[in-house]
Amino acid sequence: MALTDDEVRALNALPGANFQVDVEPLGCDFGAHGPDVQHTACAQMQYAEHGGLVLWWLLWDAEGRRELRIAPGCQKIVVSDACLLIEDHPGVCDQSIGFTREELAAELRRPDAATG
């Protein structure tokens, strides 16, 4: 699913936007999931004024319904990295897109984030 031109402009204009987004199609972050689960991709990461990290997600289904929204990331620590899929995601956690424990603790400013 691709972001619309308006979504791209809005996400790139966010104060503290972590990266430049474009209209290239986004693939689902999940390796596999059932038909009841919406496809999900992290569309932008925003460093907020208070020092936290805001995650913007694009969710869509097979019928073409879509939604761009803010939702927390998964807080599980796997080996030495935190999973950064959307909270309550299906399947296993994905280490390849996560932060280290120290980075996650600093981003979320949660003293317990470093210990899981």
C-alpha positions as CSV (number, residue, x, y, z in Angstrom):
1,M,0.0,0.0,0.0
2,A,1.3,3.5,-0.8
3,L,0.9,6.7,1.1
4,T,-1.1,9.4,-0.6
5,D,0.6,12.7,-1.6
6,D,-1.2,14.4,1.3
7,E,0.0,11.8,3.8
8,V,3.6,12.1,2.5
9,R,3.5,15.9,2.9
10,A,2.0,15.7,6.4
11,L,4.4,13.0,7.6
12,N,7.5,14.8,6.2
13,A,6.3,18.1,7.7
14,L,6.1,16.6,11.3
15,P,8.5,18.3,13.7
16,G,11.1,15.7,14.6
17,A,10.4,13.4,11.6
18,N,13.0,10.6,11.6
19,F,13.2,10.0,7.9
20,Q,11.9,11.3,4.6
21,V,8.8,9.3,3.3
22,D,7.6,9.1,-0.3
23,V,4.8,7.5,-2.3
24,E,6.6,4.2,-2.9
25,P,4.5,1.3,-1.8
26,L,5.0,0.0,1.7
27,G,5.0,-3.7,2.4
28,C,3.4,-5.3,5.4
29,D,5.7,-5.5,8.4
30,F,4.3,-9.0,9.3
31,G,5.9,-12.1,7.9
32,A,2.5,-13.8,7.8
33,H,-0.9,-13.3,9.4
34,G,-4.5,-14.5,9.2
35,P,-7.2,-12.8,7.1
36,D,-8.7,-11.1,10.2
37,V,-5.5,-9.0,10.8
38,Q,-4.9,-5.7,8.9
39,H,-1.6,-5.3,7.0
40,T,0.6,-2.8,8.9
41,A,3.7,-0.8,8.1
42,C,5.5,1.9,10.1
43,A,5.1,5.0,8.0
44,Q,7.1,7.5,10.1
45,M,8.9,7.8,13.4
46,Q,8.6,11.2,15.1
47,Y,10.8,12.5,17.9
48,A,8.3,14.4,20.1
49,E,9.1,17.6,22.0
50,H,8.8,15.8,25.3
51,G,11.6,13.4,24.2
52,G,9.4,10.4,23.4
53,L,9.0,8.5,20.1
54,V,5.7,8.7,18.2
55,L,5.1,5.9,15.7
56,W,2.9,6.5,12.7
57,W,1.4,3.4,11.2
58,L,-0.4,2.8,7.9
59,L,-3.0,-0.1,8.2
60,W,-4.9,-1.6,5.3
61,D,-7.0,-4.6,4.4
62,A,-7.7,-6.6,1.2
63,E,-10.8,-4.5,0.4
64,G,-8.8,-1.3,0.2
65,R,-9.8,0.2,3.5
66,R,-6.9,2.1,5.0
67,E,-6.0,4.2,8.0
68,L,-3.0,6.3,9.0
69,R,-2.7,6.4,12.8
70,I,-0.5,6.8,15.8
71,A,-0.1,3.6,17.9
72,P,2.6,2.3,20.3
73,G,5.2,-0.2,19.2
74,C,5.7,-3.6,20.7
75,Q,7.7,-3.4,24.0
76,K,9.1,-6.9,24.0
77,I,12.8,-7.4,24.2
78,V,14.2,-10.2,22.0
79,V,17.8,-11.2,22.7
80,S,19.4,-7.7,22.8
81,D,17.0,-5.8,20.6
82,A,13.4,-4.5,21.1
83,C,10.8,-5.4,18.6
84,L,9.4,-2.3,16.9
85,L,6.4,-3.8,15.2
86,I,3.0,-2.4,16.2
87,E,1.7,-3.3,19.7
88,D,-0.2,-6.6,19.9
89,H,1.1,-7.7,16.5
90,P,0.6,-11.2,15.2
91,G,3.4,-13.7,14.9
92,V,6.9,-13.4,16.3
93,C,8.8,-10.2,17.2
94,D,11.1,-8.8,14.6
95,Q,14.6,-7.8,15.9
96,S,15.8,-6.4,12.6
97,I,13.8,-3.2,12.9
98,G,14.2,-2.7,16.7
99,F,16.3,-0.6,19.0
100,T,18.9,-1.8,21.5
101,R,17.6,-1.9,25.1
102,E,19.5,1.3,25.9
103,E,18.2,3.1,22.8
104,L,14.6,2.0,23.6
105,A,14.9,3.1,27.2
106,A,16.2,6.5,26.1
107,E,13.5,6.9,23.5
108,L,10.6,5.9,25.7
109,R,12.1,7.4,28.9
110,R,10.8,4.4,30.7
111,P,13.1,3.1,33.4
112,D,11.7,-0.4,33.0
113,A,12.2,-0.5,29.2
114,A,15.8,-1.6,29.5
115,T,14.8,-4.7,31.5
116,G,11.9,-5.8,29.5
